[in-house]
Amino acid sequence: MLTKKSLLLLLIATQMIGCAGDVKKEHQQPENLTEATFFDSGVFDQDLSSKLSQNPDKFVIKPSTPLNVNKLPERVDRWLSKIKQENGNVQLKEYSPTPTKDMSLLMDMAVKLFDLAQDKIMYNPAKEYDAIVEYEKSSGEVKQIMLYKKK
């Protein structure tokens, strides 16, 4: 037979276990399939490839640290080059925190030659997208890169 003290301890333990489960759920962030944070790693390439394979209509890449539009990391340049190589549009557009009319300029990106056997699988989803690189005009800092499903 349970005493009042045993019952109280059991109740407290049950509550603590229940709360621990709730805390875990709060700290788990759902996987966002329409956005990624850029960091210069192969993990980023795998994550982006996987998410683009889900065929979202729009996808936003946010830099984790400031990037300059004139010195894009090779990893970003590969994705944009693949979009261009697959007859997609890559545009350069001055960043505006509020949406504005299309003031973009067509960016003539240099298309690099890749080892097709290795890159084909990784960059294959890029063939379905166009890209807009938004940057701060005064500093050249890239604010975001938006990928849009080709029409």
Sequence and secondary structure as in RCSB ss.txt:
>XXXX:A:sequence
MLTKKSLLLLLIATQMIGCAGDVKKEHQQPENLTEATFFDSGVFDQDLSSKLSQNPDKFVIKPSTPLNVNKLPER
VDRWLSKIKQENGNVQLKEYSPTPTKDMSLLMDMAVKLFDLAQDKIMYNPAKEYDAIVEYEKSSGEVKQIMLYKK
K
>XXXX:A:secstr
   HHHHHHHHHHHHHHHHHHHHHHHH     TTEEEE SSHHHHHHHHHHHTT  SEEEEEESS EETTS  HH
HHHHHHHHHHTT  EEEEE  SS  S   EE         HHHHHHHHGGGGGEEEEEEE TTT EEEEEEEEE 
 
